[in-house]
Amino acid sequence: MDHIVTVQDAVTAFADWIEPTDAELDAIELEMPVIMAEVDLLDAQIITLDRTPSELDTQRIRRTRRRLLTARRTLANRAGSGEVA
């Protein structure tokens, strides 16, 4: 029996365009506070999926939501003012 395999990974694994550019890495670094705040919010929400949220859970979700909004506002203000890190 012959196995059919794809060679695309072998062909494109060393292509220059596969790696992120310096500009893309800078953009990711600039957005990292927002990304981390979103992860924290998801973590807080996942905790409550299989149970009724307690008062502590509700406070944790509210706190992480505020942290996310603050990070998004900061990022938007930087983008709006043209500031680069």
Secondary structure in CASP SS format (residue, H / E / C, confidence):
PFRMAT SS
TARGET T0000
AUTHOR 0000-0000-0000
METHOD secondary structure of the structure
MODEL  1
M C 1.00
D C 1.00
H C 1.00
I C 1.00
V C 1.00
T C 1.00
V C 1.00
Q H 1.00
D H 1.00
A H 1.00
V H 1.00
T H 1.00
A C 1.00
F C 1.00
A C 1.00
D H 1.00
W H 1.00
I H 1.00
E C 1.00
P C 1.00
T C 1.00
D H 1.00
A H 1.00
E H 1.00
L H 1.00
D H 1.00
A H 1.00
I H 1.00
E H 1.00
L H 1.00
E H 1.00
M H 1.00
P H 1.00
V H 1.00
I H 1.00
M H 1.00
A H 1.00
E H 1.00
V H 1.00
D H 1.00
L H 1.00
L H 1.00
D H 1.00
A H 1.00
Q H 1.00
I H 1.00
I H 1.00
T C 1.00
L C 1.00
D C 1.00
R C 1.00
T C 1.00
P C 1.00
S C 1.00
E H 1.00
L H 1.00
D H 1.00
T H 1.00
Q H 1.00
R H 1.00
I H 1.00
R H 1.00
R H 1.00
T H 1.00
R H 1.00
R H 1.00
R H 1.00
L H 1.00
L H 1.00
T H 1.00
A H 1.00
R H 1.00
R H 1.00
T H 1.00
L H 1.00
A H 1.00
N H 1.00
R H 1.00
A H 1.00
G H 1.00
S H 1.00
G C 1.00
E C 1.00
V C 1.00
A C 1.00
END
